[in-house]
Amino acid sequence: MANTRSAARAARVNERRRLRNRAVKTRLRRLQKTYLSTIAAGNRQAAEEAFRAYVSAVDKAVQSGVIPLRRAARAKSRLSARLKTLARA
């Protein structure tokens, strides 16, 4: 239990942020899984759409401070490399 009013407010803010962060990270995992399943199926058109949706969500997560910029860049780079291998095949 918080000892001061400011600590109580900080606890409320932290709880709101925790719930938001959890929802955003769950959405990112779901979008990534969708993208990887379209890659596995070999559907290039659907994979490109899923990649665009994933990149958009990752960029929004960076803007809101849920994930670090470099982690987002690394994830986008790795997934775009998979899309390129599908395009070559």
PDB file of N, CA, C and O in Angstrom:
ATOM      1  N   MET A   1       0.843  -1.184   0.000  1.00  0.00           N
ATOM      2  CA  MET A   1       0.000   0.000   0.000  1.00  0.00           C
ATOM      3  C   MET A   1       0.881   1.238   0.000  1.00  0.00           C
ATOM      4  O   MET A   1       1.904   1.287   0.682  1.00  0.00           O
ATOM      5  N   ALA A   2       0.474   2.230  -0.768  1.00  0.00           N
ATOM      6  CA  ALA A   2       1.261   3.455  -0.888  1.00  0.00           C
ATOM      7  C   ALA A   2       1.157   4.284   0.392  1.00  0.00           C
ATOM      8  O   ALA A   2       0.109   4.328   1.037  1.00  0.00           O
ATOM      9  N   ASN A   3       2.256   4.933   0.744  1.00  0.00           N
ATOM     10  CA  ASN A   3       2.296   5.742   1.961  1.00  0.00           C
ATOM     11  C   ASN A   3       1.880   7.188   1.730  1.00  0.00           C
ATOM     12  O   ASN A   3       1.421   7.855   2.657  1.00  0.00           O
ATOM     13  N   THR A   4       2.033   7.674   0.518  1.00  0.00           N
ATOM     14  CA  THR A   4       1.709   9.068   0.231  1.00  0.00           C
ATOM     15  C   THR A   4       0.743   9.147  -0.949  1.00  0.00           C
ATOM     16  O   THR A   4       0.539   8.172  -1.674  1.00  0.00           O
ATOM     17  N   ARG A   5       0.152  10.336  -1.124  1.00  0.00           N
ATOM     18  CA  ARG A   5      -0.781  10.523  -2.239  1.00  0.00           C
ATOM     19  C   ARG A   5      -0.063  10.384  -3.569  1.00  0.00           C
ATOM     20  O   ARG A   5      -0.611   9.822  -4.518  1.00  0.00           O
ATOM     21  N   SER A   6       1.163  10.893  -3.645  1.00  0.00           N
ATOM     22  CA  SER A   6       1.900  10.807  -4.908  1.00  0.00           C
ATOM     23  C   SER A   6       2.272   9.358  -5.225  1.00  0.00           C
ATOM     24  O   SER A   6       2.291   8.952  -6.388  1.00  0.00           O
ATOM     25  N   ALA A   7       2.563   8.591  -4.188  1.00  0.00           N
ATOM     26  CA  ALA A   7       2.874   7.173  -4.405  1.00  0.00           C
ATOM     27  C   ALA A   7       1.628   6.407  -4.838  1.00  0.00           C
ATOM     28  O   ALA A   7       1.708   5.498  -5.664  1.00  0.00           O
ATOM     29  N   ALA A   8       0.491   6.775  -4.284  1.00  0.00           N
ATOM     30  CA  ALA A   8      -0.760   6.127  -4.687  1.00  0.00           C
ATOM     31  C   ALA A   8      -1.073   6.445  -6.141  1.00  0.00           C
ATOM     32  O   ALA A   8      -1.507   5.576  -6.896  1.00  0.00           O
ATOM     33  N   ARG A   9      -0.851   7.696  -6.528  1.00  0.00           N
ATOM     34  CA  ARG A   9      -1.087   8.086  -7.922  1.00  0.00           C
ATOM     35  C   ARG A   9      -0.123   7.347  -8.846  1.00  0.00           C
ATOM     36  O   ARG A   9      -0.521   6.869  -9.908  1.00  0.00           O
ATOM     37  N   ALA A  10       1.138   7.253  -8.442  1.00  0.00           N
ATOM     38  CA  ALA A  10       2.122   6.541  -9.247  1.00  0.00           C
ATOM     39  C   ALA A  10       1.736   5.079  -9.421  1.00  0.00           C
ATOM     40  O   ALA A  10       1.937   4.503 -10.490  1.00  0.00           O
ATOM     41  N   ALA A  11       1.182   4.479  -8.373  1.00  0.00           N
ATOM     42  CA  ALA A  11       0.746   3.088  -8.456  1.00  0.00           C
ATOM     43  C   ALA A  11      -0.400   2.938  -9.453  1.00  0.00           C
ATOM     44  O   ALA A  11      -0.442   1.969 -10.211  1.00  0.00           O
ATOM     45  N   ARG A  12      -1.331   3.895  -9.456  1.00  0.00           N
ATOM     46  CA  ARG A  12      -2.440   3.850 -10.415  1.00  0.00           C
ATOM     47  C   ARG A  12      -1.933   4.003 -11.847  1.00  0.00           C
ATOM     48  O   ARG A  12      -2.366   3.287 -12.750  1.00  0.00           O
ATOM     49  N   VAL A  13      -1.015   4.940 -12.041  1.00  0.00           N
ATOM     50  CA  VAL A  13      -0.453   5.171 -13.374  1.00  0.00           C
ATOM     51  C   VAL A  13       0.301   3.934 -13.850  1.00  0.00           C
ATOM     52  O   VAL A  13       0.172   3.522 -15.003  1.00  0.00           O
ATOM     53  N   ASN A  14       1.088   3.349 -12.952  1.00  0.00           N
ATOM     54  CA  ASN A  14       1.850   2.154 -13.310  1.00  0.00           C
ATOM     55  C   ASN A  14       0.931   1.009 -13.712  1.00  0.00           C
ATOM     56  O   ASN A  14       1.239   0.266 -14.643  1.00  0.00           O
ATOM     57  N   GLU A  15      -0.178   0.864 -13.027  1.00  0.00           N
ATOM     58  CA  GLU A  15      -1.130  -0.204 -13.360  1.00  0.00           C
ATOM     59  C   GLU A  15      -1.740   0.033 -14.735  1.00  0.00           C
ATOM     60  O   GLU A  15      -1.882  -0.906 -15.519  1.00  0.00           O
ATOM     61  N   ARG A  16      -2.102   1.278 -15.038  1.00  0.00           N
ATOM     62  CA  ARG A  16      -2.650   1.588 -16.367  1.00  0.00           C
ATOM     63  C   ARG A  16      -1.624   1.299 -17.457  1.00  0.00           C
ATOM     64  O   ARG A  16      -1.947   0.720 -18.494  1.00  0.00           O
ATOM     65  N   ARG A  17      -0.397   1.705 -17.210  1.00  0.00           N
ATOM     66  CA  ARG A  17       0.658   1.471 -18.198  1.00  0.00           C
ATOM     67  C   ARG A  17       0.937  -0.007 -18.378  1.00  0.00           C
ATOM     68  O   ARG A  17       1.162  -0.467 -19.498  1.00  0.00           O
ATOM     69  N   ARG A  18       0.923  -0.757 -17.283  1.00  0.00           N
ATOM     70  CA  ARG A  18       1.175  -2.197 -17.353  1.00  0.00           C
ATOM     71  C   ARG A  18       0.125  -2.876 -18.219  1.00  0.00           C
ATOM     72  O   ARG A  18       0.450  -3.723 -19.052  1.00  0.00           O
ATOM     73  N   LEU A  19      -1.131  -2.504 -18.021  1.00  0.00           N
ATOM     74  CA  LEU A  19      -2.209  -3.105 -18.812  1.00  0.00           C
ATOM     75  C   LEU A  19      -2.087  -2.723 -20.282  1.00  0.00           C
ATOM     76  O   LEU A  19      -2.277  -3.563 -21.161  1.00  0.00           O
ATOM     77  N   ARG A  20      -1.771  -1.462 -20.551  1.00  0.00           N
ATOM     78  CA  ARG A  20      -1.599  -1.032 -21.943  1.00  0.00           C
ATOM     79  C   ARG A  20      -0.429  -1.757 -22.591  1.00  0.00           C
ATOM     80  O   ARG A  20      -0.543  -2.243 -23.716  1.00  0.00           O
ATOM     81  N   ASN A  21       0.699  -1.832 -21.883  1.00  0.00           N
ATOM     82  CA  ASN A  21       1.884  -2.487 -22.434  1.00  0.00           C
ATOM     83  C   ASN A  21       1.601  -3.951 -22.729  1.00  0.00           C
ATOM     84  O   ASN A  21       2.029  -4.476 -23.757  1.00  0.00           O
ATOM     85  N   ARG A  22       0.885  -4.607 -21.836  1.00  0.00           N
ATOM     86  CA  ARG A  22       0.579  -6.018 -22.027  1.00  0.00           C
ATOM     87  C   ARG A  22      -0.300  -6.219 -23.257  1.00  0.00           C
ATOM     88  O   ARG A  22      -0.089  -7.154 -24.029  1.00  0.00           O
ATOM     89  N   ALA A  23      -1.282  -5.343 -23.437  1.00  0.00           N
ATOM     90  CA  ALA A  23      -2.167  -5.451 -24.597  1.00  0.00           C
ATOM     91  C   ALA A  23      -1.400  -5.217 -25.892  1.00  0.00           C
ATOM     92  O   ALA A  23      -1.606  -5.930 -26.875  1.00  0.00           O
ATOM     93  N   VAL A  24      -0.526  -4.231 -25.897  1.00  0.00           N
ATOM     94  CA  VAL A  24       0.240  -3.917 -27.110  1.00  0.00           C
ATOM     95  C   VAL A  24       1.190  -5.063 -27.445  1.00  0.00           C
ATOM     96  O   VAL A  24       1.292  -5.456 -28.607  1.00  0.00           O
ATOM     97  N   LYS A  25       1.880  -5.598 -26.455  1.00  0.00           N
ATOM     98  CA  LYS A  25       2.824  -6.683 -26.704  1.00  0.00           C
ATOM     99  C   LYS A  25       2.101  -7.939 -27.185  1.00  0.00           C
ATOM    100  O   LYS A  25       2.608  -8.660 -28.045  1.00  0.00           O
ATOM    101  N   THR A  26       0.926  -8.199 -26.634  1.00  0.00           N
ATOM    102  CA  THR A  26       0.137  -9.341 -27.085  1.00  0.00           C
ATOM    103  C   THR A  26      -0.267  -9.163 -28.541  1.00  0.00           C
ATOM    104  O   THR A  26      -0.209 -10.107 -29.329  1.00  0.00           O
ATOM    105  N   ARG A  27      -0.674  -7.952 -28.893  1.00  0.00           N
ATOM    106  CA  ARG A  27      -1.065  -7.674 -30.281  1.00  0.00           C
ATOM    107  C   ARG A  27       0.122  -7.855 -31.214  1.00  0.00           C
ATOM    108  O   ARG A  27      -0.030  -8.397 -32.308  1.00  0.00           O
ATOM    109  N   LEU A  28       1.305  -7.406 -30.795  1.00  0.00           N
ATOM    110  CA  LEU A  28       2.497  -7.575 -31.627  1.00  0.00           C
ATOM    111  C   LEU A  28       2.814  -9.053 -31.840  1.00  0.00           C
ATOM    112  O   LEU A  28       3.148  -9.465 -32.951  1.00  0.00           O
ATOM    113  N   ARG A  29       2.710  -9.840 -30.789  1.00  0.00           N
ATOM    114  CA  ARG A  29       2.968 -11.275 -30.931  1.00  0.00           C
ATOM    115  C   ARG A  29       1.968 -11.921 -31.879  1.00  0.00           C
ATOM    116  O   ARG A  29       2.338 -12.770 -32.690  1.00  0.00           O
ATOM    117  N   ARG A  30       0.698 -11.520 -31.781  1.00  0.00           N
ATOM    118  CA  ARG A  30      -0.331 -12.082 -32.654  1.00  0.00           C
ATOM    119  C   ARG A  30      -0.067 -11.706 -34.113  1.00  0.00           C
ATOM    120  O   ARG A  30      -0.182 -12.548 -35.004  1.00  0.00           O
ATOM    121  N   LEU A  31       0.287 -10.440 -34.356  1.00  0.00           N
ATOM    122  CA  LEU A  31       0.567 -10.007 -35.727  1.00  0.00           C
ATOM    123  C   LEU A  31       1.802 -10.715 -36.290  1.00  0.00           C
ATOM    124  O   LEU A  31       1.834 -11.072 -37.467  1.00  0.00           O
ATOM    125  N   GLN A  32       2.808 -10.914 -35.453  1.00  0.00           N
ATOM    126  CA  GLN A  32       4.009 -11.606 -35.901  1.00  0.00           C
ATOM    127  C   GLN A  32       3.690 -13.061 -36.245  1.00  0.00           C
ATOM    128  O   GLN A  32       4.177 -13.591 -37.245  1.00  0.00           O
ATOM    129  N   LYS A  33       2.885 -13.690 -35.427  1.00  0.00           N
ATOM    130  CA  LYS A  33       2.507 -15.083 -35.668  1.00  0.00           C
ATOM    131  C   LYS A  33       1.719 -15.201 -36.973  1.00  0.00           C
ATOM    132  O   LYS A  33       1.931 -16.133 -37.749  1.00  0.00           O
ATOM    133  N   THR A  34       0.811 -14.255 -37.212  1.00  0.00           N
ATOM    134  CA  THR A  34       0.045 -14.246 -38.452  1.00  0.00           C
ATOM    135  C   THR A  34       0.977 -14.102 -39.647  1.00  0.00           C
ATOM    136  O   THR A  34       0.838 -14.810 -40.645  1.00  0.00           O
ATOM    137  N   TYR A  35       1.920 -13.187 -39.539  1.00  0.00           N
ATOM    138  CA  TYR A  35       2.875 -12.951 -40.622  1.00  0.00           C
ATOM    139  C   TYR A  35       3.685 -14.212 -40.910  1.00  0.00           C
ATOM    140  O   TYR A  35       3.841 -14.601 -42.068  1.00  0.00           O
ATOM    141  N   LEU A  36       4.199 -14.847 -39.863  1.00  0.00           N
ATOM    142  CA  LEU A  36       5.028 -16.039 -40.048  1.00  0.00           C
ATOM    143  C   LEU A  36       4.220 -17.194 -40.634  1.00  0.00           C
ATOM    144  O   LEU A  36       4.755 -17.998 -41.397  1.00  0.00           O
ATOM    145  N   SER A  37       2.943 -17.280 -40.287  1.00  0.00           N
ATOM    146  CA  SER A  37       2.124 -18.355 -40.856  1.00  0.00           C
ATOM    147  C   SER A  37       1.860 -18.117 -42.338  1.00  0.00           C
ATOM    148  O   SER A  37       1.777 -19.073 -43.109  1.00  0.00           O
ATOM    149  N   THR A  38       1.726 -16.850 -42.751  1.00  0.00           N
ATOM    150  CA  THR A  38       1.547 -16.580 -44.179  1.00  0.00           C
ATOM    151  C   THR A  38       2.834 -16.856 -44.948  1.00  0.00           C
ATOM    152  O   THR A  38       2.790 -17.293 -46.098  1.00  0.00           O
ATOM    153  N   ILE A  39       3.980 -16.602 -44.319  1.00  0.00           N
ATOM    154  CA  ILE A  39       5.261 -16.932 -44.948  1.00  0.00           C
ATOM    155  C   ILE A  39       5.371 -18.447 -45.129  1.00  0.00           C
ATOM    156  O   ILE A  39       5.771 -18.927 -46.189  1.00  0.00           O
ATOM    157  N   ALA A  40       5.011 -19.190 -44.083  1.00  0.00           N
ATOM    158  CA  ALA A  40       5.090 -20.646 -44.142  1.00  0.00           C
ATOM    159  C   ALA A  40       4.159 -21.204 -45.212  1.00  0.00           C
ATOM    160  O   ALA A  40       4.479 -22.204 -45.856  1.00  0.00           O
ATOM    161  N   ALA A  41       3.017 -20.565 -45.402  1.00  0.00           N
ATOM    162  CA  ALA A  41       2.067 -21.019 -46.410  1.00  0.00           C
ATOM    163  C   ALA A  41       2.525 -20.636 -47.813  1.00  0.00           C
ATOM    164  O   ALA A  41       2.026 -21.182 -48.798  1.00  0.00           O
ATOM    165  N   GLY A  42       3.479 -19.693 -47.913  1.00  0.00           N
ATOM    166  CA  GLY A  42       3.988 -19.282 -49.206  1.00  0.00           C
ATOM    167  C   GLY A  42       3.111 -18.269 -49.918  1.00  0.00           C
ATOM    168  O   GLY A  42       3.259 -18.052 -51.121  1.00  0.00           O
ATOM    169  N   ASN A  43       2.203 -17.652 -49.188  1.00  0.00           N
ATOM    170  CA  ASN A  43       1.298 -16.661 -49.775  1.00  0.00           C
ATOM    171  C   ASN A  43       1.962 -15.293 -49.700  1.00  0.00           C
ATOM    172  O   ASN A  43       1.949 -14.642 -48.655  1.00  0.00           O
ATOM    173  N   ARG A  44       2.542 -14.865 -50.816  1.00  0.00           N
ATOM    174  CA  ARG A  44       3.332 -13.631 -50.824  1.00  0.00           C
ATOM    175  C   ARG A  44       2.463 -12.392 -50.615  1.00  0.00           C
ATOM    176  O   ARG A  44       2.830 -11.488 -49.865  1.00  0.00           O
ATOM    177  N   GLN A  45       1.320 -12.356 -51.276  1.00  0.00           N
ATOM    178  CA  GLN A  45       0.435 -11.193 -51.166  1.00  0.00           C
ATOM    179  C   GLN A  45      -0.018 -10.990 -49.717  1.00  0.00           C
ATOM    180  O   GLN A  45       0.064  -9.883 -49.184  1.00  0.00           O
ATOM    181  N   ALA A  46      -0.494 -12.061 -49.092  1.00  0.00           N
ATOM    182  CA  ALA A  46      -0.945 -11.979 -47.702  1.00  0.00           C
ATOM    183  C   ALA A  46       0.214 -11.667 -46.768  1.00  0.00           C
ATOM    184  O   ALA A  46       0.038 -10.971 -45.768  1.00  0.00           O
ATOM    185  N   ALA A  47       1.396 -12.177 -47.087  1.00  0.00           N
ATOM    186  CA  ALA A  47       2.565 -11.918 -46.256  1.00  0.00           C
ATOM    187  C   ALA A  47       2.938 -10.440 -46.294  1.00  0.00           C
ATOM    188  O   ALA A  47       3.310  -9.868 -45.270  1.00  0.00           O
ATOM    189  N   GLU A  48       2.842  -9.821 -47.462  1.00  0.00           N
ATOM    190  CA  GLU A  48       3.156  -8.399 -47.567  1.00  0.00           C
ATOM    191  C   GLU A  48       2.165  -7.559 -46.768  1.00  0.00           C
ATOM    192  O   GLU A  48       2.550  -6.595 -46.106  1.00  0.00           O
ATOM    193  N   GLU A  49       0.894  -7.926 -46.835  1.00  0.00           N
ATOM    194  CA  GLU A  49      -0.121  -7.203 -46.053  1.00  0.00           C
ATOM    195  C   GLU A  49       0.104  -7.385 -44.556  1.00  0.00           C
ATOM    196  O   GLU A  49       0.002  -6.433 -43.782  1.00  0.00           O
ATOM    197  N   ALA A  50       0.413  -8.621 -44.157  1.00  0.00           N
ATOM    198  CA  ALA A  50       0.660  -8.894 -42.744  1.00  0.00           C
ATOM    199  C   ALA A  50       1.915  -8.165 -42.263  1.00  0.00           C
ATOM    200  O   ALA A  50       1.967  -7.691 -41.128  1.00  0.00           O
ATOM    201  N   PHE A  51       2.918  -8.080 -43.127  1.00  0.00           N
ATOM    202  CA  PHE A  51       4.146  -7.369 -42.762  1.00  0.00           C
ATOM    203  C   PHE A  51       3.868  -5.887 -42.565  1.00  0.00           C
ATOM    204  O   PHE A  51       4.368  -5.285 -41.615  1.00  0.00           O
ATOM    205  N   ARG A  52       3.080  -5.295 -43.448  1.00  0.00           N
ATOM    206  CA  ARG A  52       2.747  -3.873 -43.301  1.00  0.00           C
ATOM    207  C   ARG A  52       1.991  -3.625 -41.996  1.00  0.00           C
ATOM    208  O   ARG A  52       2.252  -2.644 -41.299  1.00  0.00           O
ATOM    209  N   ALA A  53       1.051  -4.519 -41.669  1.00  0.00           N
ATOM    210  CA  ALA A  53       0.300  -4.371 -40.423  1.00  0.00           C
ATOM    211  C   ALA A  53       1.228  -4.495 -39.214  1.00  0.00           C
ATOM    212  O   ALA A  53       1.096  -3.745 -38.246  1.00  0.00           O
ATOM    213  N   TYR A  54       2.163  -5.441 -39.273  1.00  0.00           N
ATOM    214  CA  TYR A  54       3.098  -5.646 -38.171  1.00  0.00           C
ATOM    215  C   TYR A  54       4.005  -4.434 -37.990  1.00  0.00           C
ATOM    216  O   TYR A  54       4.211  -3.970 -36.869  1.00  0.00           O
ATOM    217  N   VAL A  55       4.549  -3.918 -39.098  1.00  0.00           N
ATOM    218  CA  VAL A  55       5.452  -2.768 -39.021  1.00  0.00           C
ATOM    219  C   VAL A  55       4.720  -1.554 -38.457  1.00  0.00           C
ATOM    220  O   VAL A  55       5.276  -0.806 -37.653  1.00  0.00           O
ATOM    221  N   SER A  56       3.487  -1.364 -38.874  1.00  0.00           N
ATOM    222  CA  SER A  56       2.706  -0.245 -38.358  1.00  0.00           C
ATOM    223  C   SER A  56       2.509  -0.371 -36.852  1.00  0.00           C
ATOM    224  O   SER A  56       2.670   0.603 -36.115  1.00  0.00           O
ATOM    225  N   ALA A  57       2.164  -1.561 -36.401  1.00  0.00           N
ATOM    226  CA  ALA A  57       1.936  -1.782 -34.974  1.00  0.00           C
ATOM    227  C   ALA A  57       3.233  -1.607 -34.181  1.00  0.00           C
ATOM    228  O   ALA A  57       3.216  -1.054 -33.082  1.00  0.00           O
ATOM    229  N   VAL A  58       4.345  -2.072 -34.728  1.00  0.00           N
ATOM    230  CA  VAL A  58       5.635  -1.932 -34.044  1.00  0.00           C
ATOM    231  C   VAL A  58       6.004  -0.457 -33.921  1.00  0.00           C
ATOM    232  O   VAL A  58       6.460  -0.014 -32.867  1.00  0.00           O
ATOM    233  N   ASP A  59       5.808   0.299 -34.994  1.00  0.00           N
ATOM    234  CA  ASP A  59       6.133   1.723 -34.948  1.00  0.00           C
ATOM    235  C   ASP A  59       5.272   2.461 -33.915  1.00  0.00           C
ATOM    236  O   ASP A  59       5.758   3.356 -33.225  1.00  0.00           O
ATOM    237  N   LYS A  60       4.009   2.086 -33.814  1.00  0.00           N
ATOM    238  CA  LYS A  60       3.142   2.702 -32.812  1.00  0.00           C
ATOM    239  C   LYS A  60       3.586   2.313 -31.400  1.00  0.00           C
ATOM    240  O   LYS A  60       3.518   3.130 -30.481  1.00  0.00           O
ATOM    241  N   ALA A  61       4.036   1.078 -31.229  1.00  0.00           N
ATOM    242  CA  ALA A  61       4.516   0.635 -29.924  1.00  0.00           C
ATOM    243  C   ALA A  61       5.765   1.403 -29.522  1.00  0.00           C
ATOM    244  O   ALA A  61       5.954   1.707 -28.345  1.00  0.00           O
ATOM    245  N   VAL A  62       6.617   1.718 -30.489  1.00  0.00           N
ATOM    246  CA  VAL A  62       7.814   2.516 -30.200  1.00  0.00           C
ATOM    247  C   VAL A  62       7.411   3.930 -29.805  1.00  0.00           C
ATOM    248  O   VAL A  62       7.949   4.493 -28.851  1.00  0.00           O
ATOM    249  N   GLN A  63       6.464   4.500 -30.538  1.00  0.00           N
ATOM    250  CA  GLN A  63       6.019   5.859 -30.238  1.00  0.00           C
ATOM    251  C   GLN A  63       5.463   5.977 -28.825  1.00  0.00           C
ATOM    252  O   GLN A  63       5.698   6.972 -28.140  1.00  0.00           O
ATOM    253  N   SER A  64       4.727   4.963 -28.395  1.00  0.00           N
ATOM    254  CA  SER A  64       4.126   5.027 -27.072  1.00  0.00           C
ATOM    255  C   SER A  64       5.068   4.530 -25.979  1.00  0.00           C
ATOM    256  O   SER A  64       4.707   4.523 -24.803  1.00  0.00           O
ATOM    257  N   GLY A  65       6.276   4.115 -26.365  1.00  0.00           N
ATOM    258  CA  GLY A  65       7.274   3.730 -25.381  1.00  0.00           C
ATOM    259  C   GLY A  65       7.139   2.317 -24.851  1.00  0.00           C
ATOM    260  O   GLY A  65       7.719   1.986 -23.817  1.00  0.00           O
ATOM    261  N   VAL A  66       6.387   1.486 -25.537  1.00  0.00           N
ATOM    262  CA  VAL A  66       6.196   0.117 -25.059  1.00  0.00           C
ATOM    263  C   VAL A  66       7.430  -0.730 -25.341  1.00  0.00           C
ATOM    264  O   VAL A  66       7.833  -1.536 -24.502  1.00  0.00           O
ATOM    265  N   ILE A  67       8.039  -0.556 -26.522  1.00  0.00           N
ATOM    266  CA  ILE A  67       9.261  -1.293 -26.848  1.00  0.00           C
ATOM    267  C   ILE A  67      10.322  -0.295 -27.292  1.00  0.00           C
ATOM    268  O   ILE A  67       9.993   0.776 -27.801  1.00  0.00           O
ATOM    269  N   PRO A  68      11.595  -0.640 -27.104  1.00  0.00           N
ATOM    270  CA  PRO A  68      12.674   0.258 -27.514  1.00  0.00           C
ATOM    271  C   PRO A  68      12.815   0.320 -29.036  1.00  0.00           C
ATOM    272  O   PRO A  68      12.451  -0.620 -29.744  1.00  0.00           O
ATOM    273  N   LEU A  69      13.339   1.419 -29.517  1.00  0.00           N
ATOM    274  CA  LEU A  69      13.495   1.653 -30.950  1.00  0.00           C
ATOM    275  C   LEU A  69      14.373   0.598 -31.611  1.00  0.00           C
ATOM    276  O   LEU A  69      14.040   0.095 -32.684  1.00  0.00           O
ATOM    277  N   ARG A  70      15.474   0.266 -30.986  1.00  0.00           N
ATOM    278  CA  ARG A  70      16.399  -0.695 -31.600  1.00  0.00           C
ATOM    279  C   ARG A  70      15.811  -2.098 -31.651  1.00  0.00           C
ATOM    280  O   ARG A  70      16.072  -2.838 -32.599  1.00  0.00           O
ATOM    281  N   ARG A  71      15.035  -2.472 -30.665  1.00  0.00           N
ATOM    282  CA  ARG A  71      14.378  -3.778 -30.699  1.00  0.00           C
ATOM    283  C   ARG A  71      13.389  -3.834 -31.854  1.00  0.00           C
ATOM    284  O   ARG A  71      13.269  -4.852 -32.535  1.00  0.00           O
ATOM    285  N   ALA A  72      12.682  -2.728 -32.066  1.00  0.00           N
ATOM    286  CA  ALA A  72      11.727  -2.663 -33.171  1.00  0.00           C
ATOM    287  C   ALA A  72      12.451  -2.763 -34.508  1.00  0.00           C
ATOM    288  O   ALA A  72      12.014  -3.488 -35.402  1.00  0.00           O
ATOM    289  N   ALA A  73      13.553  -2.040 -34.644  1.00  0.00           N
ATOM    290  CA  ALA A  73      14.314  -2.074 -35.888  1.00  0.00           C
ATOM    291  C   ALA A  73      14.839  -3.480 -36.167  1.00  0.00           C
ATOM    292  O   ALA A  73      14.810  -3.945 -37.307  1.00  0.00           O
ATOM    293  N   ARG A  74      15.311  -4.140 -35.139  1.00  0.00           N
ATOM    294  CA  ARG A  74      15.832  -5.500 -35.284  1.00  0.00           C
ATOM    295  C   ARG A  74      14.730  -6.461 -35.728  1.00  0.00           C
ATOM    296  O   ARG A  74      14.944  -7.292 -36.611  1.00  0.00           O
ATOM    297  N   ALA A  75      13.558  -6.346 -35.117  1.00  0.00           N
ATOM    298  CA  ALA A  75      12.442  -7.225 -35.473  1.00  0.00           C
ATOM    299  C   ALA A  75      11.995  -6.974 -36.906  1.00  0.00           C
ATOM    300  O   ALA A  75      11.764  -7.919 -37.661  1.00  0.00           O
ATOM    301  N   LYS A  76      11.871  -5.709 -37.284  1.00  0.00           N
ATOM    302  CA  LYS A  76      11.441  -5.389 -38.651  1.00  0.00           C
ATOM    303  C   LYS A  76      12.463  -5.891 -39.671  1.00  0.00           C
ATOM    304  O   LYS A  76      12.091  -6.401 -40.727  1.00  0.00           O
ATOM    305  N   SER A  77      13.734  -5.746 -39.356  1.00  0.00           N
ATOM    306  CA  SER A  77      14.785  -6.184 -40.269  1.00  0.00           C
ATOM    307  C   SER A  77      14.741  -7.696 -40.475  1.00  0.00           C
ATOM    308  O   SER A  77      14.844  -8.178 -41.603  1.00  0.00           O
ATOM    309  N   ARG A  78      14.590  -8.434 -39.388  1.00  0.00           N
ATOM    310  CA  ARG A  78      14.577  -9.893 -39.483  1.00  0.00           C
ATOM    311  C   ARG A  78      13.354 -10.396 -40.256  1.00  0.00           C
ATOM    312  O   ARG A  78      13.447 -11.336 -41.045  1.00  0.00           O
ATOM    313  N   LEU A  79      12.216  -9.758 -40.017  1.00  0.00           N
ATOM    314  CA  LEU A  79      11.009 -10.214 -40.704  1.00  0.00           C
ATOM    315  C   LEU A  79      11.003  -9.789 -42.167  1.00  0.00           C
ATOM    316  O   LEU A  79      10.467 -10.505 -43.014  1.00  0.00           O
ATOM    317  N   SER A  80      11.588  -8.636 -42.478  1.00  0.00           N
ATOM    318  CA  SER A  80      11.643  -8.228 -43.883  1.00  0.00           C
ATOM    319  C   SER A  80      12.588  -9.140 -44.658  1.00  0.00           C
ATOM    320  O   SER A  80      12.383  -9.368 -45.850  1.00  0.00           O
ATOM    321  N   ALA A  81      13.620  -9.665 -43.996  1.00  0.00           N
ATOM    322  CA  ALA A  81      14.519 -10.605 -44.655  1.00  0.00           C
ATOM    323  C   ALA A  81      13.775 -11.884 -45.032  1.00  0.00           C
ATOM    324  O   ALA A  81      14.039 -12.472 -46.081  1.00  0.00           O
ATOM    325  N   ARG A  82      12.865 -12.305 -44.194  1.00  0.00           N
ATOM    326  CA  ARG A  82      12.072 -13.498 -44.518  1.00  0.00           C
ATOM    327  C   ARG A  82      11.160 -13.247 -45.708  1.00  0.00           C
ATOM    328  O   ARG A  82      10.942 -14.136 -46.532  1.00  0.00           O
ATOM    329  N   LEU A  83      10.635 -12.045 -45.794  1.00  0.00           N
ATOM    330  CA  LEU A  83       9.772 -11.698 -46.919  1.00  0.00           C
ATOM    331  C   LEU A  83      10.581 -11.693 -48.208  1.00  0.00           C
ATOM    332  O   LEU A  83      10.089 -12.126 -49.250  1.00  0.00           O
ATOM    333  N   LYS A  84      11.807 -11.212 -48.149  1.00  0.00           N
ATOM    334  CA  LYS A  84      12.654 -11.195 -49.340  1.00  0.00           C
ATOM    335  C   LYS A  84      12.978 -12.597 -49.818  1.00  0.00           C
ATOM    336  O   LYS A  84      13.025 -12.841 -51.024  1.00  0.00           O
ATOM    337  N   THR A  85      13.204 -13.527 -48.893  1.00  0.00           N
ATOM    338  CA  THR A  85      13.485 -14.896 -49.311  1.00  0.00           C
ATOM    339  C   THR A  85      12.251 -15.516 -49.979  1.00  0.00           C
ATOM    340  O   THR A  85      12.379 -16.322 -50.900  1.00  0.00           O
ATOM    341  N   LEU A  86      11.073 -15.141 -49.514  1.00  0.00           N
ATOM    342  CA  LEU A  86       9.846 -15.642 -50.138  1.00  0.00           C
ATOM    343  C   LEU A  86       9.686 -15.047 -51.532  1.00  0.00           C
ATOM    344  O   LEU A  86       9.228 -15.728 -52.450  1.00  0.00           O
ATOM    345  N   ALA A  87      10.059 -13.784 -51.693  1.00  0.00           N
ATOM    346  CA  ALA A  87       9.944 -13.128 -53.001  1.00  0.00           C
ATOM    347  C   ALA A  87      10.892 -13.753 -54.010  1.00  0.00           C
ATOM    348  O   ALA A  87      10.564 -13.860 -55.191  1.00  0.00           O
ATOM    349  N   ARG A  88      12.070 -14.166 -53.547  1.00  0.00           N
ATOM    350  CA  ARG A  88      13.043 -14.785 -54.448  1.00  0.00           C
ATOM    351  C   ARG A  88      12.621 -16.177 -54.882  1.00  0.00           C
ATOM    352  O   ARG A  88      12.940 -16.604 -55.992  1.00  0.00           O
ATOM    353  N   ALA A  89      11.913 -16.882 -54.027  1.00  0.00           N
ATOM    354  CA  ALA A  89      11.555 -18.275 -54.316  1.00  0.00           C
ATOM    355  C   ALA A  89      10.473 -18.403 -55.367  1.00  0.00           C
ATOM    356  O   ALA A  89      10.072 -19.516 -55.709  1.00  0.00           O
TER     357      ALA A  89
END
